[in-house]
Amino acid sequence: MLTDSYGRVATDLRVSLTDRCNLRCAYCMPPEGLDWLPAPEVLTGDEMSRLIGIGVRALGIREVRFTGGEPLLRRDLASIIAATAALSPRPDISLTTNGIGLVRRAAALREAGLDRINVSLDTLRPEVFRKLTRRDRLSDVLSGLAAAASAGLTPVKVNAVLMRDLNDDEAPGLLRYCLEHGYELRFIEQMPLDAQHGWKRTEMITAGEIFESLSREFTLTDDSARERGAAPAETFLVDGGPARVGVIASVTRPFCGACDRVRLTADGQIRNCLFARAESDLRSLLRSGAPDEDIAARWRAAVASKLPGHGINDPTFLQPDRPMSAIGG
């Protein structure tokens, strides 16, 4: 098992398949993009599948979520998903995407073994989408959501980040849209993971502000029937249910004490926290011909050193060197 010194057990593996993305979201990267990882440094599909297999068979991983960058940019995505679905015990398999290209691939990903999907959607206004992402692709994202639902990748979840003076008035509208289409909405507090290191607490839309905005139009009540466990989202029933809305308040309501996640980057590094400033290299072991047992041992050691929390609210906090696009959500 992947156990840290505080007794937490990591069973949820977040796998970043690429650091590349076809959007340029303001809270993630600059308009000109970033220097992508050189191709030889990125794990191949077979290498990725082997590491996932070690995690599932030897280390107790029960959930695998594929992220990026934008994971749909990996041409071998379906084969990686299929290899993961063939593992025993079979893990729960999900994907986080910006939705661009999903309309063409949703059915094939479902057939490969994908169970669920999360799609990022921060606004329903085309002009705001262009300003926020520096691309004119809102219609593609909305079509991708519909394709995911049609393919049975349910529940289709929507991730939204609100930014002050940009889309901070859209919380009720986003929730109405998701209710109408049967999607589950999750608001995520903006975190200090932008490549520009420009995050400021004073500019962040907090969970409290989101609740206040939603409560003007909806009645939100505790979702007492659903046990939160290690889930990052605190969920609420909307107007008595059964529809729900969630808020991931990583900054103002940290949930580090129940964290069960570990991350594998596209270049084969293990990160035991989204905000970790140290990584453990599995790629070099993998490519030097090390047996599974040695790779598993290094992985265990990496998780054992996990800190009690992310430390965002500590005056000494330092943002990780890697941006979100290179870490994986």
C-alpha positions as CSV (number, residue, x, y, z in Angstrom):
1,M,0.0,0.0,0.0
2,L,1.0,3.6,-0.5
3,T,0.9,4.9,3.0
4,D,2.3,8.1,4.4
5,S,3.6,8.9,7.8
6,Y,0.2,10.4,8.8
7,G,-1.7,7.2,8.1
8,R,-3.2,8.3,4.8
9,V,-3.4,5.7,2.0
10,A,-3.1,6.8,-1.6
11,T,-5.5,4.8,-3.8
12,D,-6.3,7.5,-6.4
13,L,-3.7,7.9,-9.2
14,R,-3.7,11.0,-11.3
15,V,-1.8,10.4,-14.6
16,S,-0.7,13.4,-16.7
17,L,-0.4,12.1,-20.2
18,T,1.1,15.3,-21.7
19,D,2.0,18.8,-20.7
20,R,0.7,20.2,-24.0
21,C,-2.6,21.9,-24.4
22,N,-4.7,23.5,-27.2
23,L,-6.0,26.3,-25.0
24,R,-4.2,29.1,-23.2
25,C,-6.4,29.6,-20.1
26,A,-5.4,32.7,-18.2
27,Y,-5.2,30.9,-14.8
28,C,-2.8,28.3,-16.2
29,M,-0.4,29.6,-18.8
30,P,0.6,32.7,-20.8
31,P,-0.8,33.5,-24.2
32,E,2.3,32.3,-26.0
33,G,2.2,28.9,-24.3
34,L,5.1,27.2,-22.6
35,D,8.2,25.2,-23.5
36,W,6.8,21.7,-23.9
37,L,8.6,18.6,-22.7
38,P,10.9,17.2,-25.4
39,A,9.3,14.1,-26.9
40,P,12.0,11.7,-25.6
41,E,11.3,12.7,-22.1
42,V,7.6,11.9,-22.2
43,L,6.7,8.3,-21.3
44,T,5.5,6.1,-24.1
45,G,2.1,4.5,-23.9
46,D,3.7,1.2,-23.0
47,E,5.8,2.8,-20.2
48,M,2.7,4.6,-18.9
49,S,0.7,1.4,-18.9
50,R,3.5,-0.5,-17.1
51,L,3.6,2.1,-14.3
52,I,-0.1,2.1,-13.9
53,G,-0.1,-1.7,-13.8
54,I,2.5,-1.6,-10.9
55,G,0.3,0.9,-9.1
56,V,-2.8,-1.2,-9.4
57,R,-1.4,-4.7,-8.9
58,A,1.3,-4.0,-6.3
59,L,0.4,-0.8,-4.6
60,G,-3.4,-0.7,-4.1
61,I,-4.4,1.9,-6.6
62,R,-8.2,1.6,-7.2
63,E,-8.9,4.8,-9.3
64,V,-7.0,6.1,-12.3
65,R,-7.7,9.6,-13.6
66,F,-6.1,10.7,-16.9
67,T,-5.2,14.4,-17.1
68,G,-2.9,16.7,-18.9
69,G,-2.2,19.3,-20.2
70,E,-4.9,18.1,-22.5
71,P,-5.1,14.3,-22.6
72,L,-7.1,14.1,-25.8
73,L,-3.9,15.3,-27.6
74,R,-2.4,11.8,-27.0
75,R,-3.1,9.7,-30.1
76,D,-2.6,6.5,-28.1
77,L,-5.1,7.6,-25.4
78,A,-7.6,4.8,-26.2
79,S,-5.0,2.1,-26.1
80,I,-3.7,3.4,-22.7
81,I,-7.2,3.3,-21.4
82,A,-7.8,-0.2,-22.7
83,A,-4.6,-1.5,-21.1
84,T,-5.7,0.1,-17.8
85,A,-9.2,-1.5,-18.1
86,A,-7.6,-4.9,-18.7
87,L,-5.8,-4.8,-15.3
88,S,-7.0,-7.0,-12.4
89,P,-8.4,-5.8,-10.2
90,R,-9.9,-3.3,-12.7
91,P,-9.6,0.3,-11.4
92,D,-12.2,3.0,-11.9
93,I,-11.1,5.0,-14.9
94,S,-11.9,8.7,-15.5
95,L,-10.6,11.5,-17.6
96,T,-10.3,15.3,-17.2
97,T,-10.4,17.3,-20.5
98,N,-11.1,20.7,-21.9
99,G,-13.6,18.9,-24.3
100,I,-12.0,20.0,-27.6
101,G,-12.0,17.0,-29.9
102,L,-14.3,15.0,-27.5
103,V,-17.1,14.9,-30.0
104,R,-15.0,12.7,-32.3
105,R,-13.5,10.5,-29.6
106,A,-16.1,10.0,-26.8
107,A,-17.6,6.8,-28.2
108,A,-14.2,5.2,-28.8
109,L,-13.0,6.1,-25.3
110,R,-16.1,4.6,-23.8
111,E,-15.5,1.4,-25.8
112,A,-11.9,1.3,-24.7
113,G,-13.0,1.2,-21.0
114,L,-13.4,4.9,-19.9
115,D,-16.0,5.1,-17.1
116,R,-16.5,8.8,-16.5
117,I,-15.4,12.2,-17.7
118,N,-14.9,15.7,-16.3
119,V,-15.0,18.6,-18.8
120,S,-13.7,22.1,-18.0
121,L,-16.2,24.9,-18.7
122,D,-15.7,28.2,-17.1
123,T,-18.2,30.3,-19.0
124,L,-21.2,30.1,-21.4
125,R,-20.4,33.5,-23.1
126,P,-18.4,33.2,-26.3
127,E,-16.6,36.5,-25.8
128,V,-15.6,35.6,-22.3
129,F,-14.4,32.1,-23.4
130,R,-12.2,33.8,-26.0
131,K,-10.7,36.2,-23.5
132,L,-10.2,33.5,-20.9
133,T,-8.8,30.7,-23.1
134,R,-7.4,32.9,-26.0
135,R,-9.3,30.6,-28.4
136,D,-12.7,30.6,-30.0
137,R,-13.8,27.0,-29.2
138,L,-16.8,27.3,-26.9
139,S,-19.1,25.5,-29.3
140,D,-16.6,22.6,-29.5
141,V,-16.6,22.2,-25.7
142,L,-20.5,22.2,-25.5
143,S,-20.6,19.6,-28.3
144,G,-18.1,17.5,-26.5
145,L,-20.2,17.5,-23.4
146,A,-23.2,16.3,-25.3
147,A,-21.1,13.6,-27.0
148,A,-19.8,12.4,-23.6
149,A,-23.4,12.1,-22.3
150,S,-24.5,10.3,-25.4
151,A,-21.6,7.8,-25.2
152,G,-22.6,6.9,-21.6
153,L,-19.6,8.6,-19.9
154,T,-21.8,9.5,-16.9
155,P,-22.2,11.2,-14.7
156,V,-20.7,13.9,-16.9
157,K,-19.1,16.4,-14.6
158,V,-18.3,20.0,-15.4
159,N,-15.3,21.8,-13.7
160,A,-15.6,25.6,-13.5
161,V,-13.1,28.2,-12.2
162,L,-14.4,31.7,-11.5
163,M,-12.1,34.7,-12.0
164,R,-12.8,38.1,-10.6
165,D,-14.1,40.7,-13.1
166,L,-14.1,38.1,-15.8
167,N,-16.7,35.4,-15.2
168,D,-17.4,35.8,-11.5
169,D,-21.1,36.5,-12.2
170,E,-21.7,33.3,-14.1
171,A,-22.2,30.8,-11.2
172,P,-26.0,30.7,-11.4
173,G,-26.0,30.5,-15.1
174,L,-23.5,27.7,-15.2
175,L,-25.6,25.7,-12.7
176,R,-28.8,26.3,-14.6
177,Y,-27.1,25.0,-17.8
178,C,-25.8,21.9,-16.0
179,L,-29.2,21.2,-14.4
180,E,-30.9,21.5,-17.8
181,H,-28.5,19.0,-19.4
182,G,-28.1,16.6,-16.6
183,Y,-24.4,17.4,-15.8
184,E,-22.9,17.6,-12.4
185,L,-21.2,21.0,-11.8
186,R,-18.1,21.5,-9.7
187,F,-16.7,24.9,-8.9
188,I,-13.0,25.0,-8.1
189,E,-11.2,27.8,-6.2
190,Q,-8.4,29.2,-8.3
191,M,-5.1,27.8,-7.0
192,P,-1.5,29.1,-7.2
193,L,-0.5,26.8,-10.0
194,D,-0.2,29.3,-12.9
195,A,2.9,29.3,-15.0
196,Q,3.2,33.1,-14.6
197,H,3.1,32.9,-10.7
198,G,0.7,35.7,-10.7
199,W,-1.9,34.2,-8.4
200,K,-3.1,36.6,-5.7
201,R,-5.4,35.5,-2.8
202,T,-7.3,38.8,-3.0
203,E,-8.3,38.1,-6.6
204,M,-9.5,34.6,-6.0
205,I,-13.2,33.9,-5.9
206,T,-13.7,32.0,-2.7
207,A,-16.1,29.1,-1.9
208,G,-18.0,31.5,0.3
209,E,-18.6,33.9,-2.6
210,I,-19.7,31.1,-4.8
211,F,-22.3,29.9,-2.2
212,E,-23.5,33.4,-1.8
213,S,-24.0,33.9,-5.5
214,L,-25.8,30.5,-6.0
215,S,-28.0,31.1,-3.0
216,R,-29.6,34.1,-4.6
217,E,-31.3,31.8,-7.1
218,F,-31.2,28.3,-5.6
219,T,-31.7,26.6,-2.2
220,L,-28.6,24.6,-1.3
221,T,-28.7,22.0,1.5
222,D,-26.1,19.6,2.9
223,D,-25.8,16.4,0.8
224,S,-26.0,14.2,4.0
225,A,-26.8,11.1,2.1
226,R,-23.5,11.1,0.2
227,E,-20.4,10.3,2.3
228,R,-17.6,12.6,1.2
229,G,-14.7,10.5,2.2
230,A,-11.6,11.6,0.4
231,A,-13.5,13.3,-2.4
232,P,-12.2,16.8,-3.0
233,A,-15.7,18.3,-3.6
234,E,-18.1,19.3,-0.9
235,T,-21.5,18.6,-2.5
236,F,-24.9,20.2,-1.9
237,L,-28.4,19.3,-3.0
238,V,-30.0,21.9,-5.3
239,D,-33.5,22.9,-4.4
240,G,-34.0,19.7,-2.5
241,G,-32.3,17.4,-5.0
242,P,-31.7,15.0,-6.6
243,A,-29.4,17.3,-8.6
244,R,-26.2,18.3,-6.9
245,V,-23.5,21.0,-7.1
246,G,-20.0,20.8,-5.6
247,V,-17.3,23.2,-4.5
248,I,-13.7,22.2,-4.3
249,A,-12.3,24.8,-1.9
250,S,-8.7,23.8,-1.9
251,V,-7.6,27.2,-0.5
252,T,-10.2,28.3,2.0
253,R,-11.3,24.8,3.2
254,P,-8.4,22.5,2.8
255,F,-9.1,18.8,2.8
256,C,-5.5,17.5,3.0
257,G,-6.2,15.4,6.1
258,A,-8.3,13.0,3.9
259,C,-6.2,13.1,0.7
260,D,-5.9,9.8,-1.1
261,R,-4.2,11.0,-4.3
262,V,-0.8,10.6,-5.8
263,R,0.3,11.9,-9.2
264,L,2.4,10.6,-12.1
265,T,3.7,13.3,-14.5
266,A,4.0,12.8,-18.3
267,D,7.8,12.5,-17.9
268,G,7.6,9.8,-15.2
269,Q,7.9,11.7,-12.0
270,I,5.9,10.8,-8.8
271,R,4.4,13.8,-6.9
272,N,2.8,13.1,-3.6
273,C,0.9,16.4,-3.6
274,L,-0.3,18.9,-6.2
275,F,1.9,21.5,-4.5
276,A,4.9,19.3,-3.8
277,R,8.3,20.9,-4.6
278,A,10.0,17.6,-4.8
279,E,9.5,14.6,-7.1
280,S,10.7,11.0,-7.3
281,D,12.0,9.8,-10.7
282,L,10.4,6.5,-11.9
283,R,11.4,7.0,-15.6
284,S,15.1,6.4,-15.0
285,L,14.4,3.2,-13.2
286,L,11.9,2.1,-15.9
287,R,14.4,2.8,-18.7
288,S,17.3,1.3,-16.9
289,G,15.6,-2.1,-16.8
290,A,14.7,-2.1,-13.1
291,P,12.2,-4.8,-12.0
292,D,8.7,-3.9,-10.9
293,E,9.7,-4.4,-7.2
294,D,12.4,-1.7,-7.3
295,I,10.0,0.7,-9.0
296,A,7.3,0.0,-6.4
297,A,9.8,0.5,-3.6
298,R,10.7,4.0,-4.9
299,W,7.0,4.8,-5.3
300,R,6.3,3.8,-1.7
301,A,9.2,5.9,-0.4
302,A,7.9,8.9,-2.3
303,V,4.5,8.7,-0.8
304,A,5.9,8.0,2.7
305,S,7.4,11.5,2.7
306,K,4.2,13.3,2.1
307,L,3.7,16.4,4.2
308,P,0.6,16.9,6.3
309,G,-0.9,19.6,4.0
310,H,-0.3,21.8,1.0
311,G,0.7,24.8,3.1
312,I,-1.0,27.4,0.9
313,N,-2.2,29.3,4.0
314,D,1.3,29.3,5.5
315,P,3.3,32.5,5.2
316,T,6.3,30.5,4.0
317,F,4.4,28.8,1.1
318,L,6.2,28.6,-2.2
319,Q,4.4,27.8,-5.4
320,P,5.7,24.7,-7.1
321,D,8.1,25.2,-10.0
322,R,5.9,23.2,-12.4
323,P,2.6,24.8,-13.5
324,M,-0.7,22.9,-13.5
325,S,-0.3,21.9,-17.2
326,A,2.9,20.0,-16.4
327,I,1.6,18.4,-13.2
328,G,-1.9,17.2,-14.0
329,G,-5.1,18.1,-12.2
